[in-house]
Amino acid sequence: MSNVTTSAVRGRRAGIQRARWVISLPGAIGAAMLFSAVAVFAFYAYTDTSNTHTAAARGGTVGAGQVPGSFAVSGRDVSMGWTGATNALTYSVARTNVAPGSLSTSVGGTCAGNFSGTSCTDTGLPENGTSATTWTYADTPYRYNWRGAVSASSAQVSVPGPTLTLSVTAFTTAGGSTSATVTSFFDSENVTYCIDTSATPCGGNQLATDSVPATGGTKTTSVTIPAGESAGTHTVYAIGAAGSHPAGVPITVSGGTPTKLAFTTQPGGGVNGAAWSQQPVVAVEDASTS
């Protein structure tokens, strides 16, 4: 009799274990659906211990995304941070263009992929050639395939447009050198410096080439204005291979220090005191005049 009783008890225990295994997963799903209905976004997880075939389930919500802040701008890169969301494992931060309207109104950016951590640097923000651009950011938290609510948009972040400055802008026809500094260019962007030509290739008007560093977007390069440029106003351009194209910088070229007199028109005729049939023209020339 005791053997029968023992067998029955064992059978009931096994049945309970099987029932827990069968019921636990639907229960977890139901809990997740309940949380989803209440909190919009939810997740559930379960663990299985194979020896006893039991499962445990739990439900919870993924907290809302927190507004990104602590912005730092370097060249065309923007670094930021945000507070972690409840139960989130990864985050995705999207940027939206505010101005100018010529750029895309919504751009993914390098922080838009799912990644762990609560900080990111968005690199290589687009530009429209010469002026500053303005952006906002919003954070979305994730836990596997479950997503929390998107944060509100951040404060506006301004990225300066690319610029070119020259340390010297006055030259003579003898030529000379100047330091050319570009800022807010793309990381590692190749730059061609041209005079009086605003597009590449600039052929005989090319003054120098260089490349900006991998970070920061700023580089100073020695540029030589060749001898023989005509007196007057000229323009130096810095043309980036990735699209940076700041406004050109005007320079002035004037005559050099007088060093000689030269006939530009030789006299003609005028033998034995007679008037010249062609009057001479004399010019004051500097050292650069051949």
Contacts in CASP RR format, 6 or more apart in sequence:
PFRMAT RR
TARGET T0000
AUTHOR 0000-0000-0000
METHOD contacts of the structure
MODEL  1
MSNVTTSAVRGRRAGIQRARWVISLPGAIGAAMLFSAVAVFAFYAYTDTS
NTHTAAARGGTVGAGQVPGSFAVSGRDVSMGWTGATNALTYSVARTNVAP
GSLSTSVGGTCAGNFSGTSCTDTGLPENGTSATTWTYADTPYRYNWRGAV
SASSAQVSVPGPTLTLSVTAFTTAGGSTSATVTSFFDSENVTYCIDTSAT
PCGGNQLATDSVPATGGTKTTSVTIPAGESAGTHTVYAIGAAGSHPAGVP
ITVSGGTPTKLAFTTQPGGGVNGAAWSQQPVVAVEDASTS
17 52 0 8 1.000
17 53 0 8 1.000
17 54 0 8 1.000
18 53 0 8 1.000
20 54 0 8 1.000
20 55 0 8 1.000
21 53 0 8 1.000
21 54 0 8 1.000
21 55 0 8 1.000
24 46 0 8 1.000
24 54 0 8 1.000
24 55 0 8 1.000
24 56 0 8 1.000
24 57 0 8 1.000
25 46 0 8 1.000
25 55 0 8 1.000
25 57 0 8 1.000
27 57 0 8 1.000
28 44 0 8 1.000
28 45 0 8 1.000
28 46 0 8 1.000
28 55 0 8 1.000
28 57 0 8 1.000
28 58 0 8 1.000
28 59 0 8 1.000
29 44 0 8 1.000
31 44 0 8 1.000
31 57 0 8 1.000
31 58 0 8 1.000
31 59 0 8 1.000
32 42 0 8 1.000
32 43 0 8 1.000
32 44 0 8 1.000
32 59 0 8 1.000
32 60 0 8 1.000
33 42 0 8 1.000
35 42 0 8 1.000
35 44 0 8 1.000
35 59 0 8 1.000
35 60 0 8 1.000
35 61 0 8 1.000
36 42 0 8 1.000
39 60 0 8 1.000
39 61 0 8 1.000
40 148 0 8 1.000
40 149 0 8 1.000
41 61 0 8 1.000
41 62 0 8 1.000
41 63 0 8 1.000
41 146 0 8 1.000
41 147 0 8 1.000
41 148 0 8 1.000
41 149 0 8 1.000
42 59 0 8 1.000
42 60 0 8 1.000
42 61 0 8 1.000
42 62 0 8 1.000
42 146 0 8 1.000
43 59 0 8 1.000
43 60 0 8 1.000
43 61 0 8 1.000
43 62 0 8 1.000
43 87 0 8 1.000
43 143 0 8 1.000
43 144 0 8 1.000
43 146 0 8 1.000
44 57 0 8 1.000
44 58 0 8 1.000
44 59 0 8 1.000
44 60 0 8 1.000
45 57 0 8 1.000
45 58 0 8 1.000
45 59 0 8 1.000
46 55 0 8 1.000
46 56 0 8 1.000
46 57 0 8 1.000
46 58 0 8 1.000
47 55 0 8 1.000
47 56 0 8 1.000
48 54 0 8 1.000
48 55 0 8 1.000
60 87 0 8 1.000
61 86 0 8 1.000
61 87 0 8 1.000
61 148 0 8 1.000
62 85 0 8 1.000
62 86 0 8 1.000
62 87 0 8 1.000
62 88 0 8 1.000
62 141 0 8 1.000
62 142 0 8 1.000
62 143 0 8 1.000
62 146 0 8 1.000
62 147 0 8 1.000
62 148 0 8 1.000
63 85 0 8 1.000
63 86 0 8 1.000
63 87 0 8 1.000
63 88 0 8 1.000
63 141 0 8 1.000
63 148 0 8 1.000
63 149 0 8 1.000
64 85 0 8 1.000
64 141 0 8 1.000
64 148 0 8 1.000
64 149 0 8 1.000
64 150 0 8 1.000
64 151 0 8 1.000
65 82 0 8 1.000
65 84 0 8 1.000
65 85 0 8 1.000
65 88 0 8 1.000
65 91 0 8 1.000
65 139 0 8 1.000
65 140 0 8 1.000
65 141 0 8 1.000
65 148 0 8 1.000
65 149 0 8 1.000
65 150 0 8 1.000
65 151 0 8 1.000
66 82 0 8 1.000
66 83 0 8 1.000
66 84 0 8 1.000
66 85 0 8 1.000
66 139 0 8 1.000
66 151 0 8 1.000
67 82 0 8 1.000
67 138 0 8 1.000
67 139 0 8 1.000
67 151 0 8 1.000
67 152 0 8 1.000
67 153 0 8 1.000
67 154 0 8 1.000
68 80 0 8 1.000
68 81 0 8 1.000
68 82 0 8 1.000
68 93 0 8 1.000
68 137 0 8 1.000
68 138 0 8 1.000
68 139 0 8 1.000
68 151 0 8 1.000
68 154 0 8 1.000
69 80 0 8 1.000
69 81 0 8 1.000
69 82 0 8 1.000
69 137 0 8 1.000
69 154 0 8 1.000
69 155 0 8 1.000
70 79 0 8 1.000
70 80 0 8 1.000
70 81 0 8 1.000
71 78 0 8 1.000
71 79 0 8 1.000
71 80 0 8 1.000
71 154 0 8 1.000
71 155 0 8 1.000
71 157 0 8 1.000
72 78 0 8 1.000
72 79 0 8 1.000
72 80 0 8 1.000
73 79 0 8 1.000
73 157 0 8 1.000
73 158 0 8 1.000
73 159 0 8 1.000
73 160 0 8 1.000
74 215 0 8 1.000
74 216 0 8 1.000
74 217 0 8 1.000
75 159 0 8 1.000
75 160 0 8 1.000
75 183 0 8 1.000
75 184 0 8 1.000
75 185 0 8 1.000
75 187 0 8 1.000
75 216 0 8 1.000
75 217 0 8 1.000
75 218 0 8 1.000
76 123 0 8 1.000
76 124 0 8 1.000
76 125 0 8 1.000
76 127 0 8 1.000
76 159 0 8 1.000
76 184 0 8 1.000
76 185 0 8 1.000
76 186 0 8 1.000
76 187 0 8 1.000
76 217 0 8 1.000
77 121 0 8 1.000
77 122 0 8 1.000
77 123 0 8 1.000
77 124 0 8 1.000
77 125 0 8 1.000
77 187 0 8 1.000
77 215 0 8 1.000
77 216 0 8 1.000
78 95 0 8 1.000
78 121 0 8 1.000
78 122 0 8 1.000
78 125 0 8 1.000
78 135 0 8 1.000
78 157 0 8 1.000
78 159 0 8 1.000
79 119 0 8 1.000
79 120 0 8 1.000
79 121 0 8 1.000
79 122 0 8 1.000
80 93 0 8 1.000
80 111 0 8 1.000
80 119 0 8 1.000
80 120 0 8 1.000
80 121 0 8 1.000
80 122 0 8 1.000
80 137 0 8 1.000
80 154 0 8 1.000
81 118 0 8 1.000
81 119 0 8 1.000
81 120 0 8 1.000
82 91 0 8 1.000
82 93 0 8 1.000
82 118 0 8 1.000
82 119 0 8 1.000
82 139 0 8 1.000
82 151 0 8 1.000
83 118 0 8 1.000
84 91 0 8 1.000
84 118 0 8 1.000
84 141 0 8 1.000
85 91 0 8 1.000
85 139 0 8 1.000
85 141 0 8 1.000
85 148 0 8 1.000
87 143 0 8 1.000
88 141 0 8 1.000
88 142 0 8 1.000
88 143 0 8 1.000
88 148 0 8 1.000
89 116 0 8 1.000
89 142 0 8 1.000
89 143 0 8 1.000
89 144 0 8 1.000
90 114 0 8 1.000
90 115 0 8 1.000
90 116 0 8 1.000
90 117 0 8 1.000
90 141 0 8 1.000
90 142 0 8 1.000
90 143 0 8 1.000
91 114 0 8 1.000
91 115 0 8 1.000
91 116 0 8 1.000
91 117 0 8 1.000
91 118 0 8 1.000
91 120 0 8 1.000
91 139 0 8 1.000
91 140 0 8 1.000
91 141 0 8 1.000
91 142 0 8 1.000
92 111 0 8 1.000
92 112 0 8 1.000
92 113 0 8 1.000
92 114 0 8 1.000
92 115 0 8 1.000
92 139 0 8 1.000
92 140 0 8 1.000
92 142 0 8 1.000
93 111 0 8 1.000
93 112 0 8 1.000
93 120 0 8 1.000
93 122 0 8 1.000
93 137 0 8 1.000
93 138 0 8 1.000
93 139 0 8 1.000
93 140 0 8 1.000
94 106 0 8 1.000
94 107 0 8 1.000
94 108 0 8 1.000
94 109 0 8 1.000
94 111 0 8 1.000
94 112 0 8 1.000
94 137 0 8 1.000
94 138 0 8 1.000
94 140 0 8 1.000
95 107 0 8 1.000
95 108 0 8 1.000
95 109 0 8 1.000
95 111 0 8 1.000
95 112 0 8 1.000
95 122 0 8 1.000
95 125 0 8 1.000
95 135 0 8 1.000
95 136 0 8 1.000
95 137 0 8 1.000
96 105 0 8 1.000
96 106 0 8 1.000
96 107 0 8 1.000
96 135 0 8 1.000
96 136 0 8 1.000
96 137 0 8 1.000
96 138 0 8 1.000
96 153 0 8 1.000
97 103 0 8 1.000
97 104 0 8 1.000
97 105 0 8 1.000
97 106 0 8 1.000
97 107 0 8 1.000
97 126 0 8 1.000
97 133 0 8 1.000
97 134 0 8 1.000
97 135 0 8 1.000
98 134 0 8 1.000
98 135 0 8 1.000
98 136 0 8 1.000
98 156 0 8 1.000
99 133 0 8 1.000
99 134 0 8 1.000
100 128 0 8 1.000
100 131 0 8 1.000
100 133 0 8 1.000
102 128 0 8 1.000
103 126 0 8 1.000
103 128 0 8 1.000
103 133 0 8 1.000
104 126 0 8 1.000
107 126 0 8 1.000
109 122 0 8 1.000
109 125 0 8 1.000
110 120 0 8 1.000
110 121 0 8 1.000
110 122 0 8 1.000
110 123 0 8 1.000
110 124 0 8 1.000
111 120 0 8 1.000
111 121 0 8 1.000
111 122 0 8 1.000
111 137 0 8 1.000
114 142 0 8 1.000
122 137 0 8 1.000
123 187 0 8 1.000
124 186 0 8 1.000
124 187 0 8 1.000
125 133 0 8 1.000
125 135 0 8 1.000
125 159 0 8 1.000
126 133 0 8 1.000
127 133 0 8 1.000
127 159 0 8 1.000
127 161 0 8 1.000
127 162 0 8 1.000
127 184 0 8 1.000
127 243 0 8 1.000
127 244 0 8 1.000
129 161 0 8 1.000
129 162 0 8 1.000
129 243 0 8 1.000
129 244 0 8 1.000
129 245 0 8 1.000
129 246 0 8 1.000
130 161 0 8 1.000
130 162 0 8 1.000
130 245 0 8 1.000
130 246 0 8 1.000
130 247 0 8 1.000
131 161 0 8 1.000
132 158 0 8 1.000
132 159 0 8 1.000
132 160 0 8 1.000
132 161 0 8 1.000
133 158 0 8 1.000
133 159 0 8 1.000
133 161 0 8 1.000
134 156 0 8 1.000
134 157 0 8 1.000
134 158 0 8 1.000
134 159 0 8 1.000
135 156 0 8 1.000
135 157 0 8 1.000
135 159 0 8 1.000
136 153 0 8 1.000
136 154 0 8 1.000
136 155 0 8 1.000
136 156 0 8 1.000
136 157 0 8 1.000
137 153 0 8 1.000
137 154 0 8 1.000
137 157 0 8 1.000
138 150 0 8 1.000
138 151 0 8 1.000
138 152 0 8 1.000
138 153 0 8 1.000
138 154 0 8 1.000
139 150 0 8 1.000
139 151 0 8 1.000
140 147 0 8 1.000
140 148 0 8 1.000
140 149 0 8 1.000
140 150 0 8 1.000
140 151 0 8 1.000
141 147 0 8 1.000
141 148 0 8 1.000
142 148 0 8 1.000
159 184 0 8 1.000
160 183 0 8 1.000
160 184 0 8 1.000
161 184 0 8 1.000
161 246 0 8 1.000
162 182 0 8 1.000
162 183 0 8 1.000
162 184 0 8 1.000
162 185 0 8 1.000
162 238 0 8 1.000
162 244 0 8 1.000
162 245 0 8 1.000
162 246 0 8 1.000
163 182 0 8 1.000
163 183 0 8 1.000
163 184 0 8 1.000
163 246 0 8 1.000
164 180 0 8 1.000
164 181 0 8 1.000
164 182 0 8 1.000
164 236 0 8 1.000
164 237 0 8 1.000
164 238 0 8 1.000
164 246 0 8 1.000
164 247 0 8 1.000
164 248 0 8 1.000
164 249 0 8 1.000
165 180 0 8 1.000
165 181 0 8 1.000
165 183 0 8 1.000
165 249 0 8 1.000
166 178 0 8 1.000
166 179 0 8 1.000
166 180 0 8 1.000
166 181 0 8 1.000
166 223 0 8 1.000
166 236 0 8 1.000
166 249 0 8 1.000
166 251 0 8 1.000
167 178 0 8 1.000
167 179 0 8 1.000
167 180 0 8 1.000
167 181 0 8 1.000
168 176 0 8 1.000
168 177 0 8 1.000
168 178 0 8 1.000
168 179 0 8 1.000
169 178 0 8 1.000
169 249 0 8 1.000
169 250 0 8 1.000
169 251 0 8 1.000
169 252 0 8 1.000
170 251 0 8 1.000
170 252 0 8 1.000
170 254 0 8 1.000
171 178 0 8 1.000
171 225 0 8 1.000
171 229 0 8 1.000
171 251 0 8 1.000
171 252 0 8 1.000
171 253 0 8 1.000
171 254 0 8 1.000
172 253 0 8 1.000
172 254 0 8 1.000
172 255 0 8 1.000
172 256 0 8 1.000
172 257 0 8 1.000
172 286 0 8 1.000
172 288 0 8 1.000
173 227 0 8 1.000
173 228 0 8 1.000
173 229 0 8 1.000
173 230 0 8 1.000
173 231 0 8 1.000
173 253 0 8 1.000
173 254 0 8 1.000
173 255 0 8 1.000
173 256 0 8 1.000
173 286 0 8 1.000
173 288 0 8 1.000
173 289 0 8 1.000
174 227 0 8 1.000
174 228 0 8 1.000
174 256 0 8 1.000
174 286 0 8 1.000
174 287 0 8 1.000
174 288 0 8 1.000
175 224 0 8 1.000
175 225 0 8 1.000
175 226 0 8 1.000
175 227 0 8 1.000
175 228 0 8 1.000
175 229 0 8 1.000
175 253 0 8 1.000
175 288 0 8 1.000
176 224 0 8 1.000
176 225 0 8 1.000
176 227 0 8 1.000
177 222 0 8 1.000
177 223 0 8 1.000
177 224 0 8 1.000
177 225 0 8 1.000
178 222 0 8 1.000
178 223 0 8 1.000
178 225 0 8 1.000
178 251 0 8 1.000
179 220 0 8 1.000
179 221 0 8 1.000
179 222 0 8 1.000
179 223 0 8 1.000
180 193 0 8 1.000
180 208 0 8 1.000
180 220 0 8 1.000
180 221 0 8 1.000
180 222 0 8 1.000
180 223 0 8 1.000
180 236 0 8 1.000
180 238 0 8 1.000
181 218 0 8 1.000
181 219 0 8 1.000
181 220 0 8 1.000
181 221 0 8 1.000
182 191 0 8 1.000
182 212 0 8 1.000
182 217 0 8 1.000
182 218 0 8 1.000
182 219 0 8 1.000
182 221 0 8 1.000
182 238 0 8 1.000
182 244 0 8 1.000
182 246 0 8 1.000
183 217 0 8 1.000
183 218 0 8 1.000
184 217 0 8 1.000
184 218 0 8 1.000
184 244 0 8 1.000
185 191 0 8 1.000
185 212 0 8 1.000
185 217 0 8 1.000
185 218 0 8 1.000
185 219 0 8 1.000
185 240 0 8 1.000
185 242 0 8 1.000
185 244 0 8 1.000
186 212 0 8 1.000
186 217 0 8 1.000
186 240 0 8 1.000
186 242 0 8 1.000
186 243 0 8 1.000
186 244 0 8 1.000
187 212 0 8 1.000
187 213 0 8 1.000
187 214 0 8 1.000
187 215 0 8 1.000
187 216 0 8 1.000
187 217 0 8 1.000
188 211 0 8 1.000
188 212 0 8 1.000
188 213 0 8 1.000
188 214 0 8 1.000
189 211 0 8 1.000
189 212 0 8 1.000
189 217 0 8 1.000
189 240 0 8 1.000
189 241 0 8 1.000
189 242 0 8 1.000
189 243 0 8 1.000
189 244 0 8 1.000
190 209 0 8 1.000
190 210 0 8 1.000
190 211 0 8 1.000
190 240 0 8 1.000
190 241 0 8 1.000
190 242 0 8 1.000
191 209 0 8 1.000
191 210 0 8 1.000
191 211 0 8 1.000
191 212 0 8 1.000
191 219 0 8 1.000
191 221 0 8 1.000
191 238 0 8 1.000
191 239 0 8 1.000
191 240 0 8 1.000
191 241 0 8 1.000
191 244 0 8 1.000
192 200 0 8 1.000
192 201 0 8 1.000
192 202 0 8 1.000
192 206 0 8 1.000
192 208 0 8 1.000
192 209 0 8 1.000
192 238 0 8 1.000
192 239 0 8 1.000
192 240 0 8 1.000
192 241 0 8 1.000
193 206 0 8 1.000
193 207 0 8 1.000
193 208 0 8 1.000
193 209 0 8 1.000
193 210 0 8 1.000
193 221 0 8 1.000
193 223 0 8 1.000
193 236 0 8 1.000
193 237 0 8 1.000
193 238 0 8 1.000
193 239 0 8 1.000
194 200 0 8 1.000
194 202 0 8 1.000
194 203 0 8 1.000
194 205 0 8 1.000
194 206 0 8 1.000
194 207 0 8 1.000
194 236 0 8 1.000
194 237 0 8 1.000
194 239 0 8 1.000
195 202 0 8 1.000
195 205 0 8 1.000
195 207 0 8 1.000
195 225 0 8 1.000
195 229 0 8 1.000
195 234 0 8 1.000
195 235 0 8 1.000
195 236 0 8 1.000
195 237 0 8 1.000
196 205 0 8 1.000
196 234 0 8 1.000
196 235 0 8 1.000
197 203 0 8 1.000
197 205 0 8 1.000
197 237 0 8 1.000
198 235 0 8 1.000
198 237 0 8 1.000
198 239 0 8 1.000
198 245 0 8 1.000
198 248 0 8 1.000
199 239 0 8 1.000
200 239 0 8 1.000
200 241 0 8 1.000
202 237 0 8 1.000
202 239 0 8 1.000
207 223 0 8 1.000
207 224 0 8 1.000
207 225 0 8 1.000
207 226 0 8 1.000
207 236 0 8 1.000
208 221 0 8 1.000
208 222 0 8 1.000
208 223 0 8 1.000
208 224 0 8 1.000
210 219 0 8 1.000
210 221 0 8 1.000
211 219 0 8 1.000
212 218 0 8 1.000
212 219 0 8 1.000
213 219 0 8 1.000
223 236 0 8 1.000
225 234 0 8 1.000
225 236 0 8 1.000
225 251 0 8 1.000
225 253 0 8 1.000
227 288 0 8 1.000
228 288 0 8 1.000
229 253 0 8 1.000
230 253 0 8 1.000
231 253 0 8 1.000
231 254 0 8 1.000
231 255 0 8 1.000
232 252 0 8 1.000
232 253 0 8 1.000
232 254 0 8 1.000
233 250 0 8 1.000
233 251 0 8 1.000
233 252 0 8 1.000
233 253 0 8 1.000
234 250 0 8 1.000
234 251 0 8 1.000
234 252 0 8 1.000
234 253 0 8 1.000
235 248 0 8 1.000
235 249 0 8 1.000
235 250 0 8 1.000
235 251 0 8 1.000
236 248 0 8 1.000
236 249 0 8 1.000
236 250 0 8 1.000
236 251 0 8 1.000
237 245 0 8 1.000
237 248 0 8 1.000
237 249 0 8 1.000
238 244 0 8 1.000
238 245 0 8 1.000
238 246 0 8 1.000
238 248 0 8 1.000
239 245 0 8 1.000
255 286 0 8 1.000
256 286 0 8 1.000
256 287 0 8 1.000
256 288 0 8 1.000
257 286 0 8 1.000
257 287 0 8 1.000
258 284 0 8 1.000
258 285 0 8 1.000
258 286 0 8 1.000
259 285 0 8 1.000
259 286 0 8 1.000
259 287 0 8 1.000
260 284 0 8 1.000
260 285 0 8 1.000
260 289 0 8 1.000
261 282 0 8 1.000
261 283 0 8 1.000
261 284 0 8 1.000
261 285 0 8 1.000
262 282 0 8 1.000
262 283 0 8 1.000
262 285 0 8 1.000
262 289 0 8 1.000
263 280 0 8 1.000
263 281 0 8 1.000
263 282 0 8 1.000
263 283 0 8 1.000
264 281 0 8 1.000
264 282 0 8 1.000
264 283 0 8 1.000
265 278 0 8 1.000
265 279 0 8 1.000
265 280 0 8 1.000
265 281 0 8 1.000
266 278 0 8 1.000
266 280 0 8 1.000
267 276 0 8 1.000
267 278 0 8 1.000
267 279 0 8 1.000
267 280 0 8 1.000
268 276 0 8 1.000
268 277 0 8 1.000
268 278 0 8 1.000
268 280 0 8 1.000
269 276 0 8 1.000
269 277 0 8 1.000
269 278 0 8 1.000
270 276 0 8 1.000
270 277 0 8 1.000
END
